[in-house]
Amino acid sequence: MIDTLPLIPSFSTLRLHLRPFSSEDAHDVYVLASDVSVAKFTFVPHPYPVGAAASWIDGHEEEARSGRQLSWAITRRERLVGCVELAFNDFHGWAEIGFWLGAPHRGRGYATEAAERVLAYAFEKRGRRRVQAAVFVENEASARVLARLGLRREGTLRAYGRPSSWRSGDSWMYGMTRQDFERR
């Protein structure tokens, strides 16, 4: 029998557990993602359609199998608090990190803690040369998380994302190289 590594590995941090989403998470994703504050700085639609969470979760295995993206449920004491993802560009050797937390779980350092673990995975296990993140310029909280992680703001991407009534569509690009990561 051949042992195979999981498509999406699980991780534990001091306070959190990062694991693959399961179909049982669909209701909690729906509840958290339905909050307008999640849609405000992500590409999550608002209002969040019924059934969208289950469809999104169902797509994770194919995304992982194809090598395009890994998505983790961020949990605390078995309760879903948010999501952290890595999208891969193998041609250029980089990964892009993204995250969101449900409104009741913000301001406790969970995003930083989860993203720190996934950042280490990207460099140490996936051999990335660079990890980057784009954040809407209005999203000051996520910009602070990225700065705490050691990613540097490299510039502004004008009209990079869909504008909405909440945001301009302009994004700041943050990045960290393998050398930056190793020097921390």
N, C-alpha and C positions, 0 to 999 in steps of 0.2 A: 504494500500500500504506500502511495506517495503522499507525504504531508504537503499541504499547500497553505500558503499564507492567506489570511483573510484579505478579501478585496479592499476592505476598509478596516484598518486596525483600530483597536480601542486603546485609550490612554487614560490614566488617572493622574490628577494633579493633587495639590494639597487639599483643595475643597471640591473639585469637580471630577466628573467622569465624562469622557468624550467617547462616543460609541456610534456605530451606524444607526441611522433611523430605522424604525420598524413600522409596520402598518398600524400598530397600536398607538403610535405617536400622532397619527393624523388629526385626531380631535384637538390635542393640545397645540399642534402647529396651527390649526385653523383658528383657535382662540387667540393665540399670541400674535399671529400674522394679521388678524383682522383689525388690530389696533392701528389707527391711522398713523401713529408715531413710528411704526415699523415701515410702512409704505413711504413715509416722508423722505427717507434717505436711502432707500433700496429700490430695486425694480419689482418688488412685491406689489401686485395690483391692489387698489382700494376702490370699492369694497372688494374684499377677498372672496372669490367665488367658492361656493360650497363644492366640495369634491376636489378642489385644486391641491390641497395638502396631500391627499392620497395619491393623486397623479404625480405630483412632484417627488414624493418618496418612492413611488414605483420606478421612477427613472434613475434613481441613484445607482443601482447595480450596473446598468448599461453604461452610465457615465464613468464609473470606476473601471469596468471591464475594458472600455475603450481607451483608458488612460487620460481622458479629458479632465475629469474632476472628481474630487472626493468631498463628501459632505458628512459632517459629524453633528450628532445631537449633543448639545451641551446640557448636562444634567447635574443637578445638585440634590443629593439624597433621593435619587430615583425620579426627581421631578424635572421635566423639560424646562430649561430657562432660555434656550436660544440655539443658534446654529453657527458653525464655523466651517468654511470651505476653502479648498485649494483647487484652483484651475491650473492646468499644466500646458506649457508650450515647450514640447520636446525639441523642436527645431532650434530654438534660441536658448534652451536650458533654463528657463525661468518658470516661476509659479506665481500666481496672483492669489492673495489671501483676501477673504471677505468674511464678514460676521454680522450677526444681528442678535439682539437680546429682546425678550419680551419686556414691556415697560415695567412690570413689578420687580424685575431683576437687575435693573440698571443701577449704576453708582456704587457697586460693591466690588469692582475689580474683576468680575467674571470674564468680561471680554478680553482684558489683558492676559489673564491667566490661561484662558483657552487658546488664544492666538499665540501666546508664547510657546505653548507645547507643540502646536501645529507648525510654527515657524522652525523649531528645532527639527521636527520630522522632515520638513522640506529640504533642509540643508544636510542633515546627518544621514537620513535613510533614502531620500530620493535624489541626492546629489545635485541639487539645484545650484546654479551659478549666482542666481539672483531671486529674490522674492520682492514682489511689488504689490501695491494696493492703490486703487483710485478711490477717492472719497469726495463726495460733493462738497464744494467750498463752504456751504452752509452747515455742514455736519461737523461742528467743532468737537463734539465728544469723541467721535471716531478718530479725528485727526490727533487728539491728545493720546488715545490708545496707541496709535501707530508711532507717535513720537516716544512714548514710554518704552515701546518695544525696541527702539533704536533705529527705526526706519527714518530716512531723511526725506523731507519734502524737496522734490527735484524740479517741480515746475507746475504750471497750470495747463490743463488740457481744456481748451475752450470748446464749448458745445459737444463735450465728450459723451454725455448721457442725456437721456430724454429730459427736456425741461418740463416743469409742471407748475402748478400754482404755488408749490412749496419751495421750489428750487430752480436755479438758473440753468442747470445742465452743465455748467462748468465744474471741473473736478481738479483737485490737487492730486498729483502723482507722487507717491512715496515709494522709496526703494531701499533695499539692503542687499549688498553683495555678500558672497560667501566670506570674503576677507573681513568685511564689517562684522559679520556674525561671529567669526572666530576671535576677533579682537575684543569682543565685549567681556 
